[in-house]
């Protein structure tokens, strides 16, 4: 069972349990973190914007063109680490995935 190592918008760190197949947005939302997830995970709103720890970036699948286009429109976009949580489906090998919540848009 993978877990996420999350830094919230207040700088507090917490570990969240997840299941294989969950996406990051669902795990964050279900834990009560302030992720709007307006579109419900359909990759159309960017309200689940997170920053992936640089050490983890090469271990995840690259973002698709639609995800990148949405992220580039965010004020707090960081080209190397920004991702939409709804687009990261968790696998067993993602155990310990480190990320932090992006500022609210």
C-alpha positions as CSV (number, residue, x, y, z in Angstrom):
1,X,0.0,0.0,0.0
2,X,1.6,3.3,-1.1
3,X,1.7,6.3,1.1
4,X,2.2,10.0,0.2
5,X,4.6,12.3,2.0
6,X,2.7,15.6,1.7
7,X,3.6,19.2,2.7
8,X,0.5,21.3,3.0
9,X,0.1,25.0,2.4
10,X,1.1,25.8,6.0
11,X,4.4,23.9,5.6
12,X,3.2,21.0,7.8
13,X,4.2,17.5,6.7
14,X,1.9,14.5,6.9
15,X,1.9,11.0,5.6
16,X,-1.3,9.8,3.8
17,X,-2.2,6.2,3.1
18,X,-3.3,5.4,-0.4
19,X,-4.2,2.4,-2.4
20,X,-2.8,1.3,-5.8
21,X,-4.9,2.8,-8.5
22,X,-6.0,5.9,-6.4
23,X,-4.9,9.2,-7.9
24,X,-3.1,11.8,-5.9
25,X,-6.0,14.2,-6.0
26,X,-8.4,11.7,-4.5
27,X,-6.0,10.9,-1.6
28,X,-5.5,14.6,-0.8
29,X,-9.2,15.4,-1.0
30,X,-10.2,12.4,1.1
31,X,-7.7,13.4,3.8
32,X,-9.4,16.8,4.1
33,X,-6.6,18.9,2.5
34,X,-7.7,22.0,0.7
35,X,-7.8,20.6,-2.9
36,X,-10.8,21.9,-4.7
37,X,-10.9,19.3,-7.5
38,X,-13.7,21.2,-9.1
39,X,-13.7,19.0,-12.2
40,X,-13.6,15.7,-10.2
41,X,-10.4,14.5,-11.8
42,X,-11.3,15.1,-15.5
43,X,-8.1,17.3,-16.2
44,X,-10.0,20.5,-17.0
45,X,-9.6,22.8,-14.0
46,X,-6.1,22.6,-12.5
47,X,-7.5,23.0,-8.9
48,X,-5.5,19.9,-7.8
49,X,-2.1,21.5,-8.7
50,X,0.8,20.0,-6.7
51,X,4.6,20.2,-6.8
52,X,6.4,16.9,-7.0
53,X,9.7,16.6,-5.1
54,X,12.4,16.8,-7.8
55,X,13.8,13.4,-6.8
56,X,10.5,11.9,-7.7
57,X,9.9,13.7,-11.1
58,X,11.8,11.1,-13.2
59,X,10.1,8.2,-11.5
60,X,6.6,9.3,-12.6
61,X,5.1,9.1,-16.0
62,X,5.5,12.3,-17.9
63,X,2.5,14.7,-18.0
64,X,0.4,14.6,-21.2
65,X,0.0,17.6,-23.4
66,X,-3.5,18.6,-21.9
67,X,-2.1,18.5,-18.4
68,X,0.8,20.7,-19.3
69,X,-1.4,23.2,-21.1
70,X,-3.6,23.6,-18.0
71,X,-0.6,23.9,-15.7
72,X,1.1,26.5,-17.9
73,X,-1.9,28.8,-17.3
74,X,-1.5,28.6,-13.5
75,X,0.2,31.6,-11.8
76,X,2.3,29.3,-9.7
77,X,3.4,27.0,-12.4
78,X,6.9,25.4,-12.0
79,X,7.9,23.7,-15.2
80,X,10.0,21.0,-13.6
81,X,7.8,20.0,-10.7
82,X,4.2,21.1,-11.3
83,X,1.6,18.3,-11.8
84,X,-2.1,17.8,-11.6
85,X,-2.9,15.4,-8.8
86,X,-5.8,13.9,-10.7
87,X,-3.3,12.7,-13.4
88,X,-1.0,10.7,-11.2
89,X,-2.4,7.2,-10.6
90,X,-0.5,5.6,-7.8
91,X,1.4,2.3,-8.2
92,X,3.1,0.2,-5.5
93,X,6.5,1.7,-6.6
94,X,5.2,5.2,-5.8
95,X,5.3,4.4,-2.0
96,X,6.7,7.5,-0.3
97,X,5.9,9.9,-3.2
98,X,6.8,13.3,-1.8
99,X,4.9,16.4,-2.9
100,X,3.6,19.7,-1.7
101,X,0.4,21.5,-2.4
102,X,0.7,24.5,-4.8
103,X,-0.7,27.8,-3.6
104,X,-4.4,28.4,-4.3
105,X,-4.9,30.2,-7.6
